[in-house]
């Protein structure tokens, strides 16, 4: 239900990157593969730019083979770390650190983050919006937080039609089975961000309204017929990432499993557990 759209880098973004390369930050946190790829591209470009000022083009290109990180480099998740490690040249001098658990709570437990104190500075590569536990916790300690939003999450134009097609197929499958409505297993939806949940809710609710408006007066009087046409938010069970999303779905009295990462084995284990 979400697509990632790149954001144009601003002068302020470039300024923060130059400050990071100058050693102004104690750590850099990278929250996603997309953020890692975008940030790495600017990092490489700035290194080449810096070398070109005082060296030949050949020496400038060699800067890419000898990248050095001026601070701790922390990647959230294996996929994010892979972007940085795969780009590392044989003589590059940086180590990609990872939390034991790939979420904000896991990062807060890392010695490199836990040791940050008032006056220290942290840079985050991320997307626009997102969870704020790490930021809020560190700011409460007096740590200065800067972030570069390399991309934003948008709802694709085709998301509504894709959902309606899925719903049509789902209803057709159920119609062919002799299972009472009360005994049917709810479809499972994985929610990784607050933005994703908001988009999902808007699509589901728009489909319910559309189905209701298309129904004749006799069907409107029979609520059960409308319920069979379009599913409501409560007709799904949710797998949600972290406490903030769990609170969002709980406020709407929706059934859910809370997980701390989105690894396939974690999701399967959650589905096998008791729903909240």
C-alpha positions in Angstrom: 0.0 0.0 0.0 3.1 2.3 0.1 5.6 3.4 -2.4 8.8 5.3 -1.6 9.5 8.5 -3.5 12.9 10.1 -3.4 13.2 13.6 -2.1 15.6 16.2 -3.6 18.6 16.9 -1.3 18.6 20.4 0.1 21.5 22.7 0.9 20.8 22.0 4.6 21.1 18.2 3.9 24.5 18.8 2.2 25.6 21.0 5.2 24.7 18.2 7.7 26.6 15.6 5.6 29.7 17.8 5.5 29.5 18.3 9.2 29.2 14.6 9.7 32.3 14.0 7.5 34.1 16.7 9.5 33.5 14.6 12.7 30.8 16.8 14.3 28.5 13.8 15.1 29.3 10.9 17.5 27.1 8.4 15.5 25.1 8.0 12.4 21.9 5.9 12.4 20.5 4.6 9.1 17.0 3.2 9.3 16.3 1.6 5.9 18.0 0.3 2.8 16.6 3.2 0.8 18.1 5.7 3.2 21.4 3.8 3.1 21.6 3.9 -0.7 20.7 7.6 -0.9 23.0 8.7 1.9 25.9 6.6 0.5 25.5 8.2 -2.9 25.9 11.7 -1.4 28.7 10.5 0.9 30.6 9.3 -2.2 29.9 12.4 -4.1 31.1 14.7 -1.4 34.3 12.7 -1.0 35.0 13.0 -4.7 34.2 16.7 -4.6 36.6 17.2 -1.6 39.4 15.4 -3.4 38.9 17.2 -6.6 39.6 20.6 -4.9 43.3 19.7 -4.3 44.0 16.6 -6.5 43.6 15.2 -9.9 40.5 13.5 -11.2 42.3 10.1 -10.9 43.0 10.7 -7.2 39.5 12.0 -6.7 38.0 8.7 -8.0 40.3 6.8 -5.7 38.6 8.5 -2.8 35.6 6.2 -3.3 37.9 3.1 -2.7 39.0 4.5 0.6 35.9 5.7 2.3 36.3 6.4 6.1 33.5 7.0 8.5 34.1 9.8 11.0 31.6 8.3 13.5 29.9 5.1 14.6 27.9 3.8 11.6 24.7 2.0 12.8 22.3 0.2 10.4 18.9 -1.0 11.4 18.4 -4.4 10.0 20.4 -6.8 7.8 19.1 -5.3 4.5 20.2 -1.8 5.5 23.6 -3.1 6.6 24.0 -5.0 3.3 23.7 -1.8 1.2 26.7 -0.3 3.0 28.7 -3.5 3.2 28.2 -4.4 -0.5 29.5 -1.0 -1.5 32.6 -1.3 0.6 35.8 -1.4 -1.3 38.8 -3.5 -0.1 40.6 -0.6 1.4 37.5 1.2 2.8 37.8 1.8 6.5 34.4 1.6 8.2 32.5 -1.0 10.2 28.7 -1.2 10.0 27.2 -1.9 13.5 23.8 -3.4 14.0 21.4 -3.6 17.1 20.6 -7.1 18.3 16.9 -6.3 17.7 16.3 -4.2 14.6 14.1 -1.5 16.0 14.3 1.7 18.1 14.4 -0.2 21.4 17.3 -2.3 20.1 19.3 0.8 19.1 18.8 2.4 22.5 20.4 -0.7 24.1 23.5 -0.4 21.9 26.6 0.9 23.9 27.3 3.4 21.1 23.8 4.9 21.6 23.4 4.3 25.3 26.6 6.2 26.0 25.4 9.4 24.3 24.9 12.3 26.7 24.0 15.9 26.8 25.9 17.9 24.2 26.6 14.9 21.9 25.2 14.9 18.4 23.5 12.1 16.4 22.7 12.2 12.7 19.9 10.0 11.3 19.3 8.9 7.7 15.6 8.1 7.3 12.4 8.7 5.4 10.0 11.5 6.1 8.0 10.9 9.2 8.5 7.6 11.0 8.8 6.4 14.6 10.2 8.8 17.2 11.1 6.7 20.2 14.8 6.9 19.6 14.7 10.7 18.9 12.5 11.5 21.9 14.5 9.4 24.3 17.8 10.9 23.3 16.6 14.4 23.2 15.3 14.0 26.7 19.0 13.3 27.7 20.1 16.5 26.0 21.5 14.8 22.9 21.2 16.9 19.7 19.5 15.1 16.9 19.7 16.0 13.2 18.1 14.0 10.4 18.1 13.8 6.7 14.8 12.6 5.1 16.0 11.0 1.8 12.5 9.8 0.8 8.8 10.0 1.6 6.1 7.3 1.7 3.2 7.8 -0.7 0.2 5.8 -1.5 0.4 4.6 -5.2 -2.5 5.6 -7.5 -3.3 2.0 -8.1 -3.5 1.0 -4.4 -7.3 1.4 -4.3 -7.9 -0.7 -7.4 -5.5 -3.3 -6.2 -7.3 -3.6 -2.9 -10.7 -3.8 -4.6 -9.4 -6.6 -6.9 -8.0 -8.5 -3.9 -11.3 -8.1 -2.1 -13.3 -9.4 -5.0 -11.0 -12.5 -5.2 -11.2 -13.0 -1.5 -15.0 -12.8 -1.4 -15.2 -15.2 -4.4 -13.1 -17.8 -2.6 -15.2 -17.5 0.6 -18.4 -17.9 -1.4 -17.2 -21.2 -2.7 -16.6 -22.5 0.8 -19.2 -23.8 3.2 -17.8 -22.0 6.3 -19.9 -20.0 8.6 -18.9 -16.3 8.7 -18.1 -16.5 12.4 -15.7 -19.4 11.8 -13.7 -17.8 9.0 -10.1 -16.9 9.7 -9.5 -13.1 9.4 -7.1 -12.0 6.7 -3.7 -10.8 8.2 -2.3 -7.4 7.4 1.3 -6.4 8.2 1.7 -2.8 9.3 5.2 -1.4 9.5 4.5 2.3 10.0 1.9 4.8 11.1 1.7 6.2 7.6 1.0 2.7 6.2 -1.8 2.2 8.7 -3.4 5.6 7.8 -3.3 4.8 4.1 -4.7 1.3 4.7 -7.5 2.6 6.8 -8.4 5.2 4.2 -8.6 2.5 1.5 -10.7 0.1 3.5 -13.1 2.8 4.6 -13.4 4.3 1.1 -14.2 0.8 -0.2 -16.9 0.3 2.4 -18.5 3.7 1.5 -18.3 2.9 -2.2 -19.9 -0.5 -1.7 -22.7 1.1 0.4 -23.4 3.8 -2.2 -23.6 1.2 -5.0 -26.1 -1.0 -3.1 -29.8 -0.6 -3.7 -32.2 0.6 -1.0 -33.2 -3.0 -0.1 -29.6 -4.1 0.5 -28.9 -1.0 2.6 -31.8 -2.0 4.9 -30.1 -5.4 5.3 -26.8 -4.6 7.0 -25.5 -8.2 6.6 -25.5 -7.8 2.8 -23.3 -4.7 3.0 -20.9 -6.5 5.3 -20.5 -9.3 2.7 -19.7 -6.7 0.0 -16.8 -4.8 1.7 -14.7 -5.7 4.7 -14.3 -3.2 7.6 -11.0 -2.6 9.5 -12.2 -4.9 12.2 -12.5 -7.8 9.7 -8.7 -8.1 9.6 -6.1 -9.1 12.1 -2.9 -7.0 12.2 0.7 -7.6 12.7 2.2 -4.4 13.9 5.8 -3.3 14.5 6.5 -1.9 17.9 4.6 -0.2 20.7 3.5 2.9 18.9 1.6 1.0 16.2 0.2 -1.4 18.7 -1.3 1.5 20.5 -2.8 2.9 17.3 -4.6 -0.3 16.4 -5.6 -0.9 20.1 -7.3 2.5 20.2 -9.6 1.3 17.4 -10.2 -1.9 19.2 -8.7 -4.0 16.4 -7.2 -7.4 17.0 -3.4 -7.6 16.5 -0.1 -9.2 17.2 2.8 -7.0 18.2 6.3 -7.8 16.9 9.7 -6.1 17.3 11.0 -6.9 13.8 9.5 -7.9 10.5 11.7 -11.0 9.8 9.6 -13.8 8.1 10.2 -16.1 11.1 9.0 -13.4 13.5 5.8 -12.9 11.6 5.1 -16.6 11.4 5.7 -17.0 15.1 3.3 -14.2 15.8 0.6 -15.7 13.7 1.0 -18.9 15.7 0.6 -17.1 19.0 -2.5 -15.8 20.7 -4.0 -12.6 19.2 -4.3 -9.5 21.4 
